[in-house]
Amino acid sequence: MIHHLAPNGKIGLVLANGALSSQSSGEGDIRKNIIEADLVEGIVALPTQLFYSVTIPVTLWFISKNKKQKGKTLFIDARKMGYMVDRKHRDFTDEDIQKLADTFEEFQNGTLEDIKGFCATCDIQDIAKQDYILTPGRYVGIEEQEDDGEPFEEKMTRLTSELSDMFKKSHELENEIRKKLGAIGYEM
């Protein structure tokens, strides 16, 4: 597909996540060459269940022969975006789509600020240090969690107490189920 692009051509691809990191059948070398040729403009990790016929996680690849941001690639982790339409299908809101489009446009204009856990701009050297693996999570990191102000020791004491109460309740429910099954002639 890249071979058929015009000198200023662009293409968007939907690929299985394996293409981000696979080393089999020369895939690692192909990916390295595409990166070194400065063709990868952006990589967007998508949430699962976006497509009716495909349940595996996929990634959008944006390939450009004449990138505005030479030597740079945008990584977006959109895996937490969207909402469940039903039990099996996820969709993006108009705001989600606009956020992705705005992020890409800011990147192209050179005005994008990295947002931990969501997007990052990296150069070819950064990608080379990661062995040419293009998994967005490696570059965007984990979003920062707000400190709730509860000291660690107090939180652990509280949480372990809650867990102990849950285990106790679980055993009570287990015994109740055994009794009910026994009453109708089934022993466990």
N, CA, C and O of each residue as an XYZ file, in Angstrom:
752
protein
N       0.820     -1.196      0.000
C       0.000      0.000      0.000
C       0.863      1.259      0.000
O       0.556      2.230     -0.691
N       1.938      1.236      0.775
C       2.841      2.391      0.824
C       3.456      2.631     -0.552
O       3.609      3.774     -0.981
N       3.801      1.560     -1.227
C       4.416      1.667     -2.557
C       3.519      2.443     -3.531
O       4.020      3.151     -4.404
N       2.216      2.312     -3.383
C       1.275      2.938     -4.312
C       0.891      4.369     -3.930
O       0.111      5.004     -4.640
N       1.423      4.879     -2.828
C       1.101      6.245     -2.422
C       1.794      7.265     -3.320
O       2.930      7.062     -3.749
N       1.098      8.357     -3.597
C       1.689      9.482     -4.334
C       2.751     10.138     -3.453
O       2.813      9.848     -2.258
N       3.591     11.017     -4.016
C       4.642     11.664     -3.218
C       4.122     12.383     -1.966
O       4.846     12.472     -0.974
N       2.905     12.889     -1.988
C       2.308     13.510     -0.803
C       1.150     12.673     -0.271
O       0.276     13.182      0.430
N       1.152     11.377     -0.613
C       0.037     10.500     -0.268
C      -0.061     10.176      1.204
O       0.920     10.213      1.946
N      -1.290      9.853      1.605
C      -1.586      9.458      2.983
C      -2.492      8.242      2.941
O      -3.273      8.057      2.008
N      -2.372      7.416      3.972
C      -3.254      6.256      4.084
C      -3.525      5.990      5.559
O      -2.655      6.167      6.411
N      -4.736      5.567      5.833
C      -5.106      5.133      7.175
C      -5.387      3.653      7.137
O      -6.114      3.174      6.267
N      -4.816      2.926      8.075
C      -4.983      1.480      8.116
C      -5.529      1.058      9.469
O      -5.195      1.649     10.495
N      -6.367      0.037      9.465
C      -6.809     -0.601     10.705
C      -6.088     -1.944     10.744
O      -6.299     -2.803      9.889
N      -5.233     -2.109     11.753
C      -4.446     -3.337     11.866
C      -4.605     -3.953     13.244
O      -4.837     -3.243     14.222
N      -4.482     -5.266     13.322
C      -4.489     -5.954     14.614
C      -3.302     -5.453     15.433
O      -2.270     -5.073     14.879
N      -3.456     -5.455     16.739
C      -2.404     -4.934     17.607
C      -1.077     -5.663     17.460
O      -0.027     -5.104     17.779
N      -1.109     -6.883     16.989
C       0.125     -7.622     16.797
C       1.104     -6.925     15.869
O       2.316     -7.076     16.015
N       0.586     -6.160     14.913
C       1.449     -5.451     13.966
C       2.316     -4.395     14.654
O       3.317     -3.956     14.087
N       1.944     -3.984     15.866
C       2.709     -2.971     16.600
C       4.039     -3.502     17.110
O       4.990     -2.744     17.297
N       4.099     -4.824     17.336
C       5.272     -5.353     18.022
C       5.801     -6.687     17.497
O       6.869     -7.128     17.922
N       5.088     -7.331     16.594
C       5.478     -8.658     16.125
C       6.865     -8.633     15.487
O       7.228     -7.695     14.777
N       7.626     -9.687     15.760
C       8.953     -9.829     15.164
C       8.986    -11.000     14.179
O      10.003    -11.224     13.523
N       7.883    -11.750     14.070
C       7.884    -12.934     13.221
C       7.801    -12.569     11.737
O       7.285    -11.514     11.368
N       8.315    -13.453     10.911
C       8.265    -13.323      9.451
C       8.788    -11.984      8.948
O       8.300    -11.459      7.947
N       9.771    -11.438      9.633
C      10.378    -10.181      9.188
C       9.552     -8.939      9.485
O       9.895     -7.847      9.031
N       8.461     -9.087     10.246
C       7.598     -7.941     10.526
C       8.344     -6.834     11.275
O       8.111     -5.651     11.026
N       9.231     -7.210     12.183
C      10.001     -6.215     12.926
C      10.869     -5.380     12.002
O      10.977     -4.166     12.178
N      11.494     -6.027     11.011
C      12.340     -5.305     10.050
C      11.508     -4.392      9.154
O      11.918     -3.273      8.845
N      10.343     -4.873      8.741
C       9.454     -4.053      7.900
C       9.028     -2.808      8.678
O       9.080     -1.692      8.160
N       8.605     -3.015      9.931
C       8.166     -1.887     10.773
C       9.322     -0.906     10.984
O       9.130      0.306     10.889
N      10.515     -1.421     11.267
C      11.693     -0.559     11.466
C      11.951      0.279     10.221
O      12.217      1.476     10.326
N      11.876     -0.331      9.055
C      12.131      0.405      7.810
C      11.074      1.477      7.559
O      11.391      2.567      7.083
N       9.823      1.169      7.879
C       8.749      2.158      7.709
C       8.980      3.342      8.654
O       8.781      4.497      8.277
N       9.401      3.041      9.880
C       9.668      4.092     10.867
C      10.884      4.911     10.450
O      10.840      6.141     10.468
N      11.959      4.241     10.077
C      13.191      4.937      9.678
C      12.970      5.788      8.423
O      13.658      6.791      8.231
N      12.019      5.397      7.568
C      11.693      6.185      6.373
C      10.769      7.359      6.719
O      10.345      8.103      5.835
N      10.459      7.518      8.012
C       9.638      8.619      8.527
C       8.247      8.642      7.878
O       7.762      9.692      7.456
N       7.629      7.482      7.810
C       6.312      7.365      7.189
C       5.164      7.275      8.200
O       4.013      7.538      7.850
N       5.466      6.905      9.446
C       4.403      6.725     10.440
C       4.097      8.073     11.076
O       4.892      8.606     11.850
N       2.922      8.617     10.735
C       2.529      9.913     11.286
C       1.827      9.739     12.627
O       2.040     10.529     13.546
N       0.997      8.717     12.742
C       0.279      8.529     13.996
C      -0.179      7.105     14.192
O      -0.442      6.373     13.238
N      -0.271      6.723     15.482
C      -0.765      5.412     15.884
C      -1.817      5.657     16.960
O      -1.560      6.349     17.945
N      -3.015      5.081     16.762
C      -4.104      5.252     17.726
C      -4.572      3.873     18.180
O      -5.105      3.098     17.385
N      -4.371      3.568     19.468
C      -4.878      2.320     20.036
C      -6.355      2.500     20.328
O      -6.745      3.415     21.053
N      -7.178      1.624     19.761
C      -8.630      1.714     19.906
C      -9.137      0.747     20.973
O      -8.491     -0.260     21.263
N     -10.296      1.057     21.555
C     -10.881      0.109     22.508
C     -11.411     -1.123     21.778
O     -11.611     -1.097     20.564
N     -11.631     -2.178     22.513
C     -12.208     -3.390     21.924
C     -13.683     -3.158     21.617
O     -14.286     -2.193     22.085
N     -14.238     -4.039     20.840
C     -15.678     -4.108     20.538
C     -16.202     -2.918     19.731
O     -17.389     -2.602     19.801
N     -15.334     -2.259     18.971
C     -15.781     -1.152     18.125
C     -16.414     -1.645     16.831
O     -17.256     -0.962     16.247
N     -16.009     -2.828     16.383
C     -16.479     -3.343     15.108
C     -17.384     -4.546     15.347
O     -17.108     -5.370     16.219
N     -18.446     -4.646     14.588
C     -19.396     -5.740     14.766
C     -18.792     -7.096     14.468
O     -19.146     -8.085     15.111
N     -17.890     -7.160     13.508
C     -17.371     -8.454     13.077
C     -16.019     -8.815     13.682
O     -15.536     -9.931     13.489
N     -15.397     -7.880     14.417
C     -14.060     -8.125     14.958
C     -14.053     -7.770     16.438
O     -14.376     -6.644     16.816
N     -13.687     -8.728     17.268
C     -13.661     -8.451     18.702
C     -12.253     -8.169     19.212
O     -12.093     -7.654     20.318
N     -11.229     -8.498     18.424
C      -9.861     -8.277     18.886
C      -9.548     -6.776     18.901
O     -10.125     -6.008     18.131
N      -8.633     -6.368     19.779
C      -8.255     -4.957     19.788
C      -7.476     -4.603     18.516
O      -6.674     -5.394     18.019
N      -7.729     -3.417     18.014
C      -7.062     -2.969     16.784
C      -6.475     -1.578     16.989
O      -6.754     -0.890     17.971
N      -5.660     -1.200     16.028
C      -4.976      0.083     16.063
C      -5.116      0.763     14.716
O      -5.068      0.113     13.671
N      -5.290      2.081     14.747
C      -5.253      2.874     13.518
C      -3.818      3.298     13.264
O      -3.142      3.796     14.164
N      -3.363      3.103     12.056
C      -2.045      3.567     11.622
C      -2.271      4.657     10.587
O      -3.023      4.455      9.634
N      -1.643      5.792     10.756
C      -1.697      6.862      9.766
C      -0.309      6.976      9.153
O       0.663      7.334      9.818
N      -0.250      6.661      7.860
C       1.005      6.672      7.113
C       0.973      7.877      6.163
O      -0.005      8.079      5.443
N       2.029      8.660      6.168
C       2.101      9.845      5.293
C       3.472      9.916      4.647
O       4.495      9.768      5.315
N       3.483     10.142      3.349
C       4.750     10.250      2.627
C       5.425     11.601      2.843
O       6.645     11.705      2.717
N       4.653     12.635      3.165
C       5.241     13.973      3.347
C       4.638     14.586      4.611
O       3.794     15.481      4.544
N       5.092     14.082      5.771
C       4.530     14.499      7.051
C       4.817     15.972      7.337
O       5.861     16.500      6.953
N       3.869     16.631      8.023
C       4.097     18.007      8.455
C       5.139     18.053      9.564
O       5.979     18.953      9.592
N       5.089     17.091     10.474
C       6.039     17.024     11.586
C       7.106     15.983     11.258
O       6.991     14.815     11.631
N       8.132     16.424     10.561
C       9.205     15.514     10.138
C       9.888     14.878     11.353
O      10.203     15.549     12.336
N      10.105     13.570     11.253
C      10.834     12.862     12.300
C      10.034     12.600     13.564
O      10.581     12.103     14.549
N       8.748     12.926     13.553
C       7.926     12.747     14.757
C       6.709     11.875     14.460
O       6.199     11.837     13.340
N       6.268     11.182     15.496
C       5.080     10.323     15.410
C       4.187     10.617     16.600
O       4.661     10.786     17.723
N       2.892     10.677     16.341
C       1.906     10.884     17.398
C       1.383      9.531     17.871
O       1.010      8.676     17.067
N       1.364      9.357     19.177
C       0.784      8.161     19.779
C      -0.421      8.584     20.607
O      -0.337      9.497     21.429
N      -1.551      7.903     20.378
C      -2.768      8.160     21.144
C      -3.267      6.832     21.699
O      -3.387      5.845     20.972
N      -3.555      6.822     22.995
C      -4.161      5.652     23.621
C      -5.627      5.979     23.871
O      -5.965      6.643     24.851
N      -6.494      5.509     22.981
C      -7.936      5.787     23.065
C      -8.704      4.582     23.595
O      -9.918      4.493     23.407
N      -8.017      3.659     24.251
C      -8.667      2.418     24.694
C      -9.761      2.642     25.731
O     -10.651      1.805     25.874
N      -9.708      3.758     26.455
C     -10.732      4.020     27.474
C     -11.859      4.901     26.941
O     -12.793      5.221     27.677
N     -11.783      5.287     25.698
C     -12.798      6.172     25.124
C     -14.013      5.373     24.662
O     -13.964      4.150     24.528
N     -15.098      6.095     24.424
C     -16.303      5.468     23.902
C     -17.232      5.010     25.010
O     -16.955      5.188     26.196
N     -18.346      4.413     24.593
C     -19.349      3.920     25.526
C     -19.945      2.642     24.940
O     -19.919      2.430     23.728
N     -20.476      1.804     25.808
C     -21.073      0.549     25.358
C     -22.499      0.811     24.876
O     -23.350      1.272     25.638
N     -22.746      0.511     23.600
C     -24.081      0.634     23.013
C     -24.957     -0.489     23.555
O     -26.118     -0.274     23.905
N     -24.389     -1.677     23.619
C     -25.035     -2.842     24.222
C     -23.915     -3.719     24.762
O     -22.765     -3.283     24.821
N     -24.230     -4.943     25.154
C     -23.211     -5.799     25.778
C     -22.030     -6.111     24.866
O     -20.934     -6.400     25.345
N     -22.247     -6.056     23.566
C     -21.218     -6.507     22.631
C     -20.614     -5.413     21.770
O     -19.646     -5.672     21.055
N     -21.144     -4.212     21.809
C     -20.676     -3.201     20.867
C     -20.414     -1.861     21.552
O     -21.230     -1.362     22.327
N     -19.254     -1.303     21.240
C     -18.838     -0.001     21.753
C     -18.888      1.001     20.611
O     -18.718      0.636     19.448
N     -19.120      2.259     20.943
C     -19.126      3.315     19.938
C     -18.482      4.554     20.538
O     -18.406      4.694     21.758
N     -18.020      5.449     19.676
C     -17.478      6.731     20.109
C     -18.579      7.778     20.073
O     -19.452      7.735     19.207
N     -18.541      8.709     21.002
C     -19.439      9.857     20.947
C     -18.866     10.846     19.934
O     -17.711     10.721     19.528
N     -19.664     11.820     19.530
C     -19.153     12.871     18.643
C     -18.011     13.612     19.313
O     -17.061     14.026     18.649
N     -18.100     13.783     20.644
C     -17.036     14.469     21.384
C     -15.738     13.660     21.364
O     -14.653     14.232     21.258
N     -15.846     12.321     21.467
C     -14.661     11.460     21.394
C     -13.969     11.635     20.043
O     -12.753     11.806     19.970
N     -14.763     11.587     18.982
C     -14.210     11.717     17.629
C     -13.567     13.085     17.460
O     -12.489     13.198     16.876
N     -14.222     14.126     17.967
C     -13.669     15.480     17.864
C     -12.363     15.594     18.649
O     -11.421     16.245     18.195
N     -12.304     14.965     19.822
C     -11.080     15.003     20.631
C      -9.922     14.351     19.879
O      -8.804     14.868     19.883
N     -10.187     13.226     19.241
C      -9.141     12.551     18.469
C      -8.706     13.415     17.286
O      -7.511     13.557     17.024
N      -9.669     13.989     16.576
C      -9.360     14.844     15.422
C      -8.583     16.082     15.856
O      -7.610     16.463     15.205
N      -9.003     16.709     16.948
C      -8.311     17.909     17.448
C      -6.886     17.578     17.873
O      -5.959     18.346     17.615
N      -6.716     16.434     18.525
C      -5.380     16.013     18.964
C      -4.475     15.830     17.760
O      -3.325     16.269     17.772
N      -4.985     15.185     16.723
C      -4.181     14.964     15.518
C      -3.846     16.293     14.847
O      -2.716     16.499     14.402
N      -4.821     17.191     14.773
C      -4.591     18.499     14.148
C      -3.556     19.315     14.933
O      -2.685     19.951     14.339
N      -3.654     19.296     16.265
C      -2.664     20.012     17.090
C      -1.268     19.437     16.878
O      -0.285     20.177     16.827
N      -1.186     18.107     16.755
C       0.102     17.470     16.474
C       0.657     17.974     15.147
O       1.820     18.367     15.060
N      -0.181     17.959     14.118
C       0.283     18.389     12.800
C       0.713     19.855     12.798
O       1.628     20.237     12.068
N       0.053     20.668     13.612
C       0.391     22.093     13.696
C       1.550     22.374     14.640
O       2.004     23.513     14.744
N       2.033     21.345     15.328
C       3.153     21.521     16.249
C       2.768     22.187     17.560
O       3.636     22.709     18.260
N       1.472     22.181     17.911
C       1.013     22.848     19.139
C       0.547     21.861     20.201
O       0.054     22.283     21.247
N       0.688     20.561     19.962
C       0.177     19.560     20.893
C       1.065     19.448     22.124
O       2.290     19.371     22.023
N       0.424     19.440     23.281
C       1.113     19.151     24.537
C       0.792     17.713     24.904
O      -0.363     17.294     24.827
N       1.811     16.949     25.304
C       1.579     15.567     25.714
C       0.622     15.530     26.902
O       0.678     16.385     27.787
N      -0.254     14.532     26.909
C      -1.174     14.312     28.027
C      -0.916     12.900     28.526
O      -1.219     11.922     27.842
N      -0.353     12.803     29.722
C       0.006     11.497     30.279
C      -1.203     10.568     30.245
O      -2.292     10.930     30.691
N      -0.997      9.382     29.716
C      -2.059      8.396     29.637
C      -2.935      8.517     28.402
O      -3.767      7.645     28.150
N      -2.761      9.600     27.612
C      -3.595      9.772     26.419
C      -2.780      9.966     25.147
O      -2.967      9.218     24.187
N      -1.876     10.954     25.109
C      -1.152     11.194     23.859
C       0.278     11.650     24.126
O       0.582     12.232     25.167
N       1.142     11.369     23.159
C       2.542     11.775     23.240
C       3.109     11.890     21.833
O       2.766     11.120     20.936
N       3.984     12.870     21.669
C       4.721     13.038     20.430
C       6.131     12.511     20.660
O       6.800     12.907     21.614
N       6.583     11.611     19.778
C       7.902     11.007     19.938
C       8.674     11.129     18.640
O       8.095     11.185     17.555
N       9.992     11.168     18.767
C      10.807     11.187     17.559
C      11.322      9.780     17.264
O      11.156      8.859     18.064
N      11.939      9.639     16.117
C      12.393      8.319     15.665
C      13.370      7.699     16.663
O      13.374      6.483     16.851
N      14.201      8.532     17.304
C      15.162      8.010     18.281
C      14.440      7.401     19.486
O      14.865      6.372     20.011
N      13.335      8.044     19.930
C      12.548      7.487     21.041
C      12.003      6.111     20.666
O      12.016      5.184     21.475
N      11.529      5.995     19.438
C      10.956      4.733     18.974
C      12.052      3.677     18.824
O      11.838      2.508     19.147
N      13.212      4.081     18.341
C      14.340      3.147     18.207
C      14.730      2.587     19.574
O      15.060      1.406     19.689
N      14.696      3.426     20.610
C      15.033      2.972     21.969
C      14.056      1.922     22.462
O      14.383      1.136     23.351
N      12.856      1.900     21.890
C      11.837      0.903     22.251
C      11.836     -0.264     21.249
O      10.837     -0.967     21.103
N      12.959     -0.454     20.570
C      13.113     -1.540     19.587
C      12.073     -1.473     18.478
O      11.639     -2.505     17.966
N      11.673     -0.262     18.106
C      10.731     -0.021     17.007
C       9.358     -0.637     17.259
O       8.626     -0.957     16.323
N       9.031     -0.793     18.502
C       7.692     -1.264     18.875
C       6.800     -0.037     18.988
O       7.188      0.959     19.599
N       5.614     -0.100     18.408
C       4.751      1.081     18.294
C       3.533      1.057     19.223
O       2.559      1.765     18.966
N       3.564      0.280     20.269
C       2.449      0.230     21.206
C       2.314      1.581     21.913
O       3.227      1.989     22.630
N       1.181      2.286     21.721
C       1.036      3.627     22.301
C       1.279      3.710     23.808
O       1.837      4.697     24.287
N       0.868      2.693     24.556
C       1.046      2.711     26.003
C       2.489      2.889     26.432
O       2.746      3.447     27.499
N       3.432      2.431     25.631
C       4.857      2.600     25.948
C       5.264      4.068     25.940
O       6.192      4.469     26.644
N       4.573      4.853     25.153
C       4.967      6.243     24.955
C       4.105      7.234     25.750
O       4.608      8.248     26.236
N       2.822      6.940     25.877
C       1.942      7.891     26.580
C       1.980      7.680     28.088
O       1.643      8.592     28.843
N       2.382      6.498     28.539
C       2.451      6.227     29.970
C       1.069      6.014     30.572
O       0.081      5.812     29.866
N       1.032      6.066     31.885
C      -0.204      5.851     32.632
C      -0.675      7.194     33.161
O       0.108      7.970     33.708
N      -1.963      7.457     32.992
C      -2.479      8.740     33.452
C      -2.275      8.886     34.948
O      -2.338      7.911     35.697
N      -2.033     10.111     35.371
C      -1.795     10.377     36.779
C      -3.086     10.255     37.561
O      -4.136     10.725     37.123
N      -3.006      9.626     38.715
C      -4.156      9.468     39.598
C      -4.139     10.590     40.627
O      -3.090     10.955     41.157
N      -5.305     11.120     40.890
C      -5.392     12.167     41.907
C      -5.196     11.559     43.283
O      -5.724     10.486     43.576
N      -4.442     12.239     44.120
C      -4.238     11.804     45.490
C      -5.497     12.137     46.276
O      -5.938     13.286     46.312
N      -6.073     11.106     46.910
C      -7.304     11.336     47.660
C      -7.046     11.864     49.067
O      -7.987     12.122     49.816
N      -5.780     12.024     49.425
C      -5.434     12.608     50.715
C      -5.415     11.603     51.857
O      -4.957     11.934     52.950
N      -5.900     10.383     51.635
C      -5.907      9.379     52.701
C      -4.516      8.750     52.779
O      -4.014      8.222     51.787
N      -3.890      8.807     53.966
C      -2.548      8.208     54.106
C      -2.557      6.728     53.758
O      -3.540      6.032     54.013
N      -1.479      6.253     53.182
C      -1.377      4.888     52.694
C      -1.717      3.861     53.778
O      -2.517      2.956     53.542
N      -1.120      3.995     54.953
C      -1.346      3.016     56.028
C      -2.825      2.946     56.410
O      -3.374      1.861     56.605
N      -3.469      4.124     56.515
C      -4.897      4.143     56.855
C      -5.725      3.489     55.753
O      -6.657      2.732     56.025
N      -5.368      3.793     54.502
C      -6.109      3.223     53.374
C      -5.969      1.704     53.362
O      -6.956      0.994     53.167
N      -4.762      1.201     53.568
C      -4.547     -0.250     53.559
C      -5.305     -0.917     54.701
O      -5.888     -1.985     54.513
N      -5.305     -0.301     55.883
C      -6.050     -0.858     57.014
C      -7.541     -0.916     56.685
O      -8.201     -1.925     56.932
N      -8.061      0.173     56.129
C      -9.476      0.226     55.772
C      -9.806     -0.812     54.696
O     -10.789     -1.544     54.815
N      -8.990     -0.871     53.659
C      -9.273     -1.784     52.553
C      -9.162     -3.248     52.967
O      -9.973     -4.068     52.537
N      -8.175     -3.591     53.793
C      -8.056     -4.983     54.228
C      -9.207     -5.359     55.142
O      -9.657     -6.505     55.121
N      -9.693     -4.419     55.945
C     -10.866     -4.671     56.779
C     -12.100     -4.916     55.900
O     -12.878     -5.835     56.156
N     -12.271     -4.080     54.856
C     -13.395     -4.260     53.935
C     -13.302     -5.607     53.228
O     -14.311     -6.286     53.040
N     -12.090     -5.992     52.835
C     -11.898     -7.272     52.158
C     -12.234     -8.430     53.101
O     -12.858     -9.411     52.695
N     -11.820     -8.307     54.342
C     -12.131     -9.344     55.335
C     -13.645     -9.486     55.499
O     -14.160    -10.602     55.569
N     -14.354     -8.361     55.559
C     -15.817     -8.395     55.662
C     -16.439     -9.063     54.433
O     -17.409     -9.811     54.553
N     -15.881     -8.790     53.260
C     -16.396     -9.395     52.027
C     -16.158    -10.905     52.015
O     -17.021    -11.667     51.580
N     -14.982    -11.339     52.496
C     -14.707    -12.775     52.580
C     -15.701    -13.444     53.527
O     -16.218    -14.521     53.228
N     -15.969    -12.808     54.667
C     -16.914    -13.350     55.642
C     -18.296    -13.495     55.006
O     -18.942    -14.533     55.144
N     -18.742    -12.454     54.311
C     -20.051    -12.486     53.644
C     -20.079    -13.592     52.582
O     -21.084    -14.285     52.426
N     -18.967    -13.749     51.856
C     -18.864    -14.780     50.823
C     -19.044    -16.167     51.430
O     -19.741    -17.006     50.860
N     -18.416    -16.417     52.595
C     -18.553    -17.717     53.249
C     -19.987    -17.944     53.732
O     -20.509    -19.056     53.652
N     -20.619    -16.875     54.236
C     -22.015    -16.987     54.668
C     -22.908    -17.355     53.482
O     -23.777    -18.219     53.600
N     -22.690    -16.696     52.338
C     -23.487    -16.994     51.146
C     -23.231    -18.413     50.648
O     -24.157    -19.104     50.222
N     -21.973    -18.844     50.704
C     -21.626    -20.197     50.284
C     -22.354    -21.221     51.147
O     -22.901    -22.192     50.624
N     -22.367    -21.016     52.471
C     -23.063    -21.938     53.376
C     -24.567    -21.940     53.104
O     -25.204    -22.993     53.137
N     -25.131    -20.769     52.837
C     -26.562    -20.661     52.542
C     -26.913    -21.439     51.266
O     -27.932    -22.128     51.208
N     -26.065    -21.319     50.261
C     -26.288    -22.048     48.996
C     -26.212    -23.547     49.234
O     -27.038    -24.297     48.714
N     -25.224    -23.998     50.019
C     -25.094    -25.431     50.328
C     -26.367    -25.947     51.019
O     -26.865    -27.025     50.696
N     -26.884    -25.162     51.974
C     -28.107    -25.563     52.690
C     -29.280    -25.675     51.728
O     -30.040    -26.643     51.779
N     -29.430    -24.687     50.849
C     -30.553    -24.680     49.901
C     -30.454    -25.871     48.942
O     -31.451    -26.532     48.650
N     -29.229    -26.133     48.456
C     -29.051    -27.281     47.562
C     -29.349    -28.591     48.299
O     -29.960    -29.502     47.740
N     -28.911    -28.673     49.559
C     -29.173    -29.874     50.372
C     -30.668    -30.082     50.581
O     -31.148    -31.215     50.578
N     -31.397    -28.991     50.762
C     -32.839    -29.074     51.003
C     -33.592    -29.650     49.801
O     -34.666    -30.232     49.956
N     -33.026    -29.484     48.608
C     -33.709    -30.018     47.425
C     -33.026    -31.289     46.909
O     -33.280    -31.741     45.793
N     -32.145    -31.855     47.762
C     -31.588    -33.160     47.446
C     -30.229    -33.165     46.755
O     -29.809    -34.203     46.243
N     -29.539    -32.044     46.728
C     -28.213    -31.983     46.098
C     -27.178    -31.635     47.157
O     -27.264    -30.598     47.814
N     -26.202    -32.516     47.309
C     -25.128    -32.291     48.283
C     -23.865    -31.845     47.565
O     -23.559    -32.298     46.462
N     -23.155    -30.965     48.206
C     -21.872    -30.513     47.637
C     -20.741    -31.026     48.480
O     -19.577    -30.761     48.178
